[in-house]
Amino acid sequence: MPKTPSVILREELAKKGYELLDIYHGREKDTIRIKNLLNGRVYLIESNKHVRDLIGREDVIKFINELLSRIEER
């Protein structure tokens, strides 16, 4: 059975030390809540696109890198 983009997102975030808590779907973009497993901080990040529109593991990895770069800028 093929995996959905949100399942792939959860798996790839876990590899980087983060836990996917929630995905809030908006009209034009999603709001994603993730938790850093090392320090316990929770981040609320607005994405530029919907998670459901991601195709394949490569797109999800690029998406994660964009999200994590926003966290590091804070």
Secondary structure by P-SEA (a helix, b strand, c coil): ccccaaaaaaaaaaaacbbbcbbbbcccbbbbbbbccccbbbbbbbbcccccccccaaaaaaaaaaaaaaaaac
